[in-house]
Amino acid sequence: MAKKPDYVDRMILVELMRDSRRSLRGVASKLNLGVSTVYTRVKKLVSSGVLKGFTAEVDLAKLGMAAQAMVEVKPRPQAIDKLAQALLEHAEVVELYEVSGEFPLVARVVSPDDVSLARAIERIASHEDVVDLRVRYVFQVRSARTSERLVKLLEALY
């Protein structure tokens, strides 16, 4: 897809984010489009990388992963890529962001309990390329459905 997604593409994405299990026929019906139009557009959205996949959102706490932290990591100079790769090898690191500032890596770390979470953070801290870190424990998740938030944003923008 050489061009940016247009209004129809965005509405297809909104419908898929609302329910990724919805059939293309269901999306087409909801948007008053032909099934072949929706199929072709979804195929282009996938091939261009705009649509990365179809996924289920899971409540981590109900899955038994009640302990969470955001770990801000300061790497050795010139070691950010190496450290990012190392952090992604930790099973407890479910998200990793590169951001601006003194602590350019932020990892979302999840675990079944506080003891396991502390061990995971200790493993991160012990990596040879970690200069410093700050831990922000998550007490309550206020918005876990990223797709719902994104749907609201897309609807507000378009």
N, C-alpha and C positions, 0 to 999 in steps of 0.2 A: 504494500500500500504506500505509494509514493506521496500521496496527499494526506493531510490530516483527516481523521474521521469526521464525517459530516453529521448533521442532525440525526439522520436515520441510523447511522452507525451508533451514535451515542445512545439513542433510545433502545436499540437492540442490546447494547451493553447494560443499560439500566435494568431491562427486563431479566437478563441473565444474572445480574448481581442480586436482584430480588429473590430469584430462585434458580440456582444453577442446574437443577434437575428438570426444569421446564423444557419441553420438547421444542424443536424449531417450529413445528406446526403451531404449538401454543403461543410462541412469541409472535409468529406471523399473524395469527388470529387477533391477538391483543393489539397489535400495531396496524391492523388492516393492510398487511402486505402479503405478497405471494410467498409461499414456502421457499420457492427457488431463489427469490430475492434475498430472503433471510439467510438461506444456506450459503449463497455466494458471498454475502457480506461477512458472515461469521468466518468462512474459510479465509478471506482476505485479512480479517482482523487477527486471526491466528497466525497466518504466514508472515504478517508484518511485525508480529511480536506485541501488538497492542493488547490482545487477549492471550494471556499466558497459560490459561488452563481453566478447568472447571473444578471447583473445590467445595468441600464442606467446611463450615466453621464449627469449631468445637469449643465447648465451655471447659476450659482447662481445670477449673476448680472441681467441677462435677466429674471430671476424668481422674481426679485424684492428684492433680498438680496444683495444690493450694498455695504453695510458697513461690513468690515471684520477686525479682529485683531487676532494676535497670542498673547496669554496671558501666560506668564511664571509665574508659581505659586510655591512659597516656602511654604511647609506645616510645621505644628508643627512636632517635632520629633515623630516618631512612628505612625503618622496619615496619611501616604501617601495613603494607601489602602482605608481608610474611606473617605478621601477627593476626591480621584479619583471617587469613587462611587457617591459621592454627585455632583461632576461636571458633570458626565454623566446624571444626572437628569435634568440639565438645557437644555431646548430645543435648545437654541442658540449654545451650544457646539456641533459641528458636528464632531470633531475629538479630540482625547486626546492621548497624547504620554507620556510615562515615559522615561526620558532621564537622562544622567549623569549631574552632576554639582550642583550648589547651588540652582537652580530652577528646581527640578526634574520632574515637570509636565508642559506640554505645551498643551494648549487648543486652537483649532481654533474656533473662535467665529464669527458667522455671524448674520446679522440683516438687516432689511429693510433700516435703516437710522442711522445717527450718534447718535441721541438722544436715540434711542432704544439700540444701541450698548453700549453706556455709561451706561445705566441702567443695562444691562446684566453684564457688567464688575463690576459695583458696587455690584451687588448681589453675584458675585464670591468673591470679596474682603471682603465682610461682613461675609463670612463663618467663624465659630469659629476656624477652623483648619488652616486658612490661616495666615501665618506669614508676608509674603510680596509678592508682584507681580510686574511684569514688563509688560508693554503693548507695543506691536509693531503693529501699524496700517498698514494695507495692502492698499497701494495706487494703485497697479496694479498687477494683476495675470498674470504672464508670461507663465506659463504652467499649465493648468488646467486638461488636459487629462492624468491622471496617467497611464492609460492602454497604451496609445501611447508611453509614455516614457519607460514603462516596456517592450513593444514589441521591441523597439530599443535596450535595454540592452540585452534581451534574444538573439536577432539576433546577436549582437556583441560578446556575450560570447560563442555561440554555432554555 
